[in-house]
């Protein structure tokens, strides 16, 4: 049970920033491993950043140093701060609840509908 809803996507120029939010309801995301995944047209959904229930974080190599995953415990919300955006960062971003601290989409049992990010060069 539970629901995830992403927001904060949009269209930016290369070098710009966006902050994505993922609001959780029906469960406490603070007690779960969570992740941000991206899916571009014609490609499979792939992990961008993950956070464990203890707060451990990991990033895809392509975004390390530019993206930051975090959570607001009081708002039951997950964030993804994206800086220095590149055209290859474009896609639909999904947040997911993980049964484990994992990069595998099969380890995630709840997904939001996604939010679109477009980056123009």
Secondary structure by P-SEA (a helix, b strand, c coil): cbbbbbcbbbbbcccbbbbbbbbbccccccccccbbbbbcccccccccccccccbbbbbcccccccbbbbbcccccbbbbbbcccccccccbbbbbbbcccccccccccccccbbbbbbcc
